[in-house]
Amino acid sequence: MTDLSFTVNSDTTASIHDEGLVILHIRNGCLYTSNRIGSCIWRSIERHIALEEIAKEISDTYQVARSTAMEHTLRFVAELERHALIQRETAP
């Protein structure tokens, strides 16, 4: 899964603030919240940054093992995908 690319679903809008992130899925009306790390992942997905690079940034910023950062990044991305907040990009 680390070599996949994701994009933000056009049916979502997000508000990023000091403590984290609030995402609204416009089509189903559900709100989702996350902490600062989730906000970092979300912003990185918006910029089409690879999952490996996202995990590296989290590891460096929060002083956690790269493997732990990757595990948590993958778990968070899987939840975003499960709730249709992001989608896998198709290869060109």
C-alpha positions in Angstrom: 0.0 0.0 0.0 3.0 2.3 0.5 3.5 2.8 -3.2 -0.1 3.9 -3.9 -1.1 7.4 -4.5 -4.3 9.0 -3.0 -6.3 12.1 -3.7 -8.9 13.9 -1.6 -12.5 13.1 -2.5 -14.1 16.1 -4.2 -17.2 15.5 -2.0 -15.2 16.6 1.1 -14.1 19.9 2.6 -11.6 20.2 5.4 -10.9 22.9 8.0 -7.4 22.7 9.5 -6.7 24.4 12.8 -4.0 24.4 15.5 -5.2 21.3 17.2 -6.0 19.2 14.1 -8.6 18.8 11.4 -12.3 18.7 10.8 -13.5 17.0 7.6 -17.0 17.3 6.2 -18.2 14.7 3.7 -20.6 16.9 1.8 -22.6 14.1 0.2 -23.4 12.1 3.4 -23.2 15.0 5.9 -20.8 13.3 8.2 -18.1 15.1 10.2 -14.8 13.6 11.0 -12.1 15.0 13.3 -8.5 14.3 13.8 -5.5 15.5 15.8 -2.4 17.3 14.5 -0.8 14.2 13.0 -4.0 13.4 11.1 -3.9 16.9 9.8 -0.3 16.5 8.7 -1.3 13.3 6.8 -4.4 15.0 5.2 -2.3 18.0 4.0 0.3 15.7 2.6 -2.4 13.8 0.7 -3.7 17.1 -0.7 -0.2 17.7 -2.0 0.1 14.2 -3.4 3.1 13.3 -1.2 4.0 9.6 -1.1 3.1 7.6 2.1 6.8 6.9 2.7 7.6 10.6 2.8 4.6 11.3 5.0 5.8 8.7 7.5 9.4 10.1 7.4 8.0 13.6 8.2 6.0 12.3 11.1 8.9 10.3 12.4 11.3 13.3 12.2 8.8 15.8 13.7 7.4 13.7 16.5 10.6 11.6 17.3 9.0 8.2 16.7 10.4 5.2 14.9 9.9 5.3 11.2 8.2 1.9 11.3 5.7 3.2 13.9 5.0 6.3 11.9 4.4 4.2 8.8 2.1 1.8 10.6 0.0 4.7 12.0 0.0 6.5 8.6 -1.2 3.4 6.8 -3.9 2.8 9.4 -5.1 6.4 9.2 -5.1 6.4 5.4 -7.1 3.1 5.4 -9.7 4.8 7.6 -9.9 7.9 5.3 -10.4 5.6 2.4 -13.0 3.4 4.2 -15.1 6.5 4.8 -14.7 7.7 1.2 -12.8 10.8 2.3 -9.9 10.0 -0.1 -9.6 7.7 -3.1 -6.8 5.9 -4.8 -5.4 7.7 -7.8 -5.4 5.8 -11.1 -2.1 5.4 -12.9 -1.7 7.6 -16.0 
